[in-house]
């Protein structure tokens, strides 16, 4: 996270959120170390506006060159979560994260966890980022996201399983994944000539596979499902349909 006017090196990422979740209103809840720059700045700012930019890097869960699939930036105003909002915020975080990531949540719920200049520094602090704007930059370009659209977006049902599913496809179905190249038509003769075909991204809309072209350069192809899938069982049927179409 970046707060204008506060520049503290964090090469190891120790000051980043241990857990985060989005509220129904579109705010981002963050569980951060009480000694982090974000927690200290929010405590000192009191009711003043504290602008903040959170950068999110999407890294492929499989071993490939150029593993970064995209980046997103969420900018807005940062405040401590106070009073009666803490319990509801903690419950929402607990729904989205394993227990191991929330070991500091009890401390963050203490009344003085957002202590100001004269209070003690808690081990953990709950913060709220009110979203003002967002931007996504990936293989298909950069685009802005309005706060209302951000609030209305729903998590992809495959997101919790993506890493495991991609690794399974690569280990157990590598020949079938490579066979999807047949769906690229005339381009298949130039983009599927070398190296393995590696599945690098999966969501409810389709599968992204990385091939290597005849110039030894990576080439990503997107294979869309006939309709968005809502579960792993529907994904199996969608994948079988893709494999069958490629084999015809």
C-alpha positions as CSV (number, residue, x, y, z in Angstrom):
1,X,0.0,0.0,0.0
2,X,1.2,3.5,-0.8
3,X,0.2,6.6,1.2
4,X,1.3,9.9,-0.3
5,X,4.0,11.6,1.8
6,X,4.9,8.3,3.6
7,X,7.8,6.4,1.9
8,X,9.0,3.4,4.0
9,X,10.9,0.6,2.3
10,X,9.1,-2.7,2.6
11,X,11.1,-5.1,0.4
12,X,9.8,-8.2,2.3
13,X,6.1,-7.1,2.1
14,X,5.8,-7.3,5.9
15,X,3.6,-4.1,6.1
16,X,1.0,-5.4,3.6
17,X,-2.4,-6.6,4.7
18,X,-2.5,-10.1,6.3
19,X,-6.1,-10.4,5.2
20,X,-8.6,-8.3,3.2
21,X,-12.3,-8.5,2.2
22,X,-14.8,-6.3,0.4
23,X,-18.0,-5.2,2.2
24,X,-21.4,-5.2,0.6
25,X,-21.0,-1.4,0.2
26,X,-17.7,-1.8,-1.8
27,X,-15.3,-0.8,1.0
28,X,-12.1,-2.9,1.4
29,X,-11.4,-4.1,4.9
30,X,-7.7,-4.6,5.7
31,X,-6.1,-6.4,8.7
32,X,-2.6,-4.8,9.0
33,X,0.2,-4.8,11.6
34,X,-0.3,-2.2,14.2
35,X,3.2,-0.9,13.7
36,X,2.8,-0.6,9.9
37,X,2.9,2.8,8.2
38,X,-0.7,2.5,7.2
39,X,-1.9,1.8,10.7
40,X,0.1,4.6,12.3
41,X,-0.9,7.1,9.6
42,X,-4.6,6.2,10.0
43,X,-4.4,6.6,13.8
44,X,-2.7,10.0,13.6
45,X,-5.0,11.3,10.8
46,X,-8.1,10.9,13.1
47,X,-11.0,12.3,11.0
48,X,-8.9,13.8,8.3
49,X,-8.9,12.3,4.8
50,X,-5.9,9.9,4.3
51,X,-5.5,8.9,0.7
52,X,-4.1,5.5,-0.1
53,X,-3.4,3.4,-3.1
54,X,-3.3,-0.4,-2.8
55,X,-1.5,-2.3,-5.6
56,X,-2.4,-5.9,-6.3
57,X,-0.2,-8.2,-8.4
58,X,-1.7,-11.3,-10.0
59,X,0.9,-14.0,-10.3
60,X,0.3,-17.3,-12.1
61,X,0.4,-20.2,-9.7
62,X,2.4,-22.3,-12.2
63,X,6.0,-22.1,-13.1
64,X,6.4,-20.1,-16.3
65,X,8.5,-17.2,-17.5
66,X,6.8,-13.9,-17.1
67,X,4.5,-15.1,-14.4
68,X,2.8,-11.8,-13.7
69,X,-0.7,-12.0,-15.3
70,X,-1.8,-8.5,-14.4
71,X,-2.0,-5.7,-11.9
72,X,-4.7,-3.7,-10.2
73,X,-4.7,-0.5,-8.3
74,X,-7.4,0.5,-5.8
75,X,-7.3,4.1,-4.6
76,X,-9.4,5.8,-1.9
77,X,-9.5,7.0,1.7
78,X,-8.1,5.0,4.6
79,X,-9.7,5.1,8.1
80,X,-9.5,2.8,11.2
81,X,-12.5,0.6,11.8
82,X,-14.0,1.8,15.0
83,X,-16.6,0.9,17.6
84,X,-19.4,-1.5,16.7
85,X,-18.2,-1.9,13.2
86,X,-15.2,-4.0,14.3
87,X,-17.2,-7.2,15.1
88,X,-19.0,-7.1,11.8
89,X,-15.8,-6.4,9.9
90,X,-14.0,-9.2,11.7
91,X,-16.8,-11.7,10.9
92,X,-16.6,-10.7,7.2
93,X,-12.8,-11.2,7.2
94,X,-13.2,-14.6,8.9
95,X,-15.6,-15.7,6.1
96,X,-12.9,-15.1,3.4
97,X,-9.7,-16.2,5.1
98,X,-8.3,-19.3,6.9
99,X,-7.9,-19.1,10.6
100,X,-4.1,-19.0,10.3
101,X,-4.2,-15.5,8.6
102,X,-6.4,-14.1,11.4
103,X,-4.3,-14.8,14.4
104,X,-4.2,-11.0,15.1
105,X,-7.9,-10.4,14.8
106,X,-8.6,-10.7,18.5
107,X,-6.1,-8.0,19.2
108,X,-7.5,-5.8,16.4
109,X,-10.9,-6.0,18.1
110,X,-9.7,-4.4,21.4
111,X,-11.1,-0.9,22.1
112,X,-7.7,0.7,21.8
113,X,-6.4,-1.2,18.8
114,X,-6.6,2.1,16.8
115,X,-4.9,4.1,19.5
116,X,-3.8,7.6,18.5
117,X,-0.6,9.4,19.3
118,X,-0.8,8.9,23.1
119,X,-2.2,5.3,23.1
120,X,-0.4,2.0,22.9
121,X,0.4,0.4,19.6
122,X,-1.6,-2.7,19.1
123,X,-0.2,-5.7,17.3
124,X,-2.9,-5.6,14.7
125,X,-5.3,-3.0,13.4
126,X,-8.5,-3.1,11.2
127,X,-8.6,-0.5,8.5
128,X,-11.3,0.5,6.0
129,X,-10.4,1.7,2.4
130,X,-13.3,3.6,0.9
131,X,-12.8,3.1,-2.8
132,X,-12.7,6.2,-5.0
133,X,-11.3,4.6,-8.2
134,X,-9.8,1.4,-9.4
135,X,-7.8,0.3,-12.5
136,X,-6.9,-3.1,-14.0
137,X,-4.0,-3.7,-16.3
138,X,-3.5,-7.1,-17.9
139,X,-2.8,-8.8,-21.2
140,X,-5.8,-7.2,-22.9
141,X,-5.0,-3.7,-21.8
142,X,-5.8,-1.2,-19.0
143,X,-9.3,-0.1,-18.0
144,X,-10.8,1.8,-15.1
145,X,-13.4,0.5,-12.7
146,X,-16.1,2.8,-11.2
147,X,-16.7,2.4,-7.4
148,X,-20.3,1.3,-8.0
149,X,-19.1,-1.5,-10.4
150,X,-16.4,-2.5,-7.9
151,X,-19.1,-2.8,-5.2
152,X,-21.4,-4.9,-7.3
153,X,-18.7,-7.3,-8.6
154,X,-18.9,-10.8,-7.3
155,X,-16.0,-13.2,-6.6
156,X,-15.2,-15.8,-9.3
157,X,-16.4,-19.2,-8.0
158,X,-13.2,-20.8,-9.2
159,X,-10.8,-18.4,-7.6
160,X,-10.3,-20.5,-4.4
161,X,-9.5,-23.5,-6.5
162,X,-7.6,-22.0,-9.4
163,X,-4.1,-22.9,-8.3
164,X,-4.9,-26.5,-7.7
165,X,-6.9,-26.8,-10.9
166,X,-4.2,-25.3,-13.1
167,X,-1.6,-27.6,-11.5
168,X,-3.8,-30.6,-12.1
169,X,-4.4,-29.6,-15.8
170,X,-0.7,-29.2,-16.3
171,X,0.3,-32.5,-14.6
172,X,-2.5,-34.8,-15.7
173,X,-3.9,-33.4,-18.9
174,X,-0.9,-31.7,-20.6
175,X,-1.5,-33.5,-24.0
176,X,-5.1,-32.4,-24.0
177,X,-4.2,-28.9,-23.1
178,X,-1.7,-28.8,-25.9
179,X,-4.4,-30.2,-28.2
180,X,-6.4,-27.0,-27.7
181,X,-4.0,-25.4,-30.2
182,X,-6.2,-27.0,-32.9
183,X,-8.9,-24.5,-32.0
184,X,-6.7,-21.6,-33.1
185,X,-7.1,-22.4,-36.8
186,X,-4.4,-21.1,-39.1
187,X,-2.5,-19.6,-36.2
188,X,-1.8,-23.0,-34.8
189,X,1.0,-23.6,-37.3
190,X,3.0,-20.7,-35.9
191,X,2.2,-20.5,-32.2
192,X,2.2,-24.1,-31.1
193,X,5.5,-25.3,-32.5
194,X,7.8,-25.4,-29.5
195,X,7.8,-26.2,-25.9
196,X,4.9,-27.3,-23.6
197,X,1.5,-25.7,-23.5
198,X,1.0,-24.4,-20.0
199,X,-2.4,-23.4,-18.5
200,X,-1.7,-20.1,-16.7
201,X,-5.2,-18.7,-15.8
202,X,-8.7,-20.1,-15.2
203,X,-11.9,-18.4,-14.3
204,X,-15.6,-18.9,-14.8
205,X,-15.5,-17.6,-18.4
206,X,-12.6,-19.7,-19.7
207,X,-9.0,-21.0,-19.7
208,X,-5.8,-19.1,-20.7
209,X,-3.0,-21.2,-22.1
210,X,0.6,-20.2,-22.8
211,X,2.2,-21.6,-26.0
212,X,5.6,-20.9,-27.6
213,X,5.7,-19.7,-31.2
214,X,8.2,-20.5,-33.9
215,X,10.3,-17.4,-32.9
216,X,10.6,-19.0,-29.4
217,X,8.3,-16.2,-27.9
218,X,5.4,-16.9,-25.5
219,X,1.9,-16.6,-26.9
220,X,-1.2,-16.6,-24.7
221,X,-4.5,-17.9,-26.1
222,X,-7.9,-17.6,-24.4
223,X,-10.4,-20.5,-24.7
224,X,-13.9,-19.3,-23.7
225,X,-16.5,-21.7,-22.3
226,X,-19.9,-21.8,-24.0
227,X,-21.3,-20.2,-20.8
228,X,-19.9,-19.1,-17.5
229,X,-19.4,-22.0,-15.0
230,X,-20.6,-21.8,-11.4
231,X,-18.8,-24.7,-9.8
232,X,-16.0,-27.2,-10.2
233,X,-18.4,-29.8,-11.4
234,X,-19.6,-27.5,-14.2
235,X,-16.0,-26.7,-15.0
236,X,-15.3,-30.4,-15.6
237,X,-18.1,-30.5,-18.2
238,X,-16.9,-27.3,-19.8
239,X,-13.3,-28.6,-20.0
240,X,-14.5,-31.9,-21.6
241,X,-16.4,-29.9,-24.2
242,X,-13.3,-27.9,-25.1
243,X,-11.1,-31.1,-25.3
244,X,-13.7,-32.8,-27.5
245,X,-14.0,-29.8,-29.8
246,X,-10.2,-29.7,-30.2
247,X,-10.1,-33.4,-31.0
248,X,-12.7,-33.3,-33.8
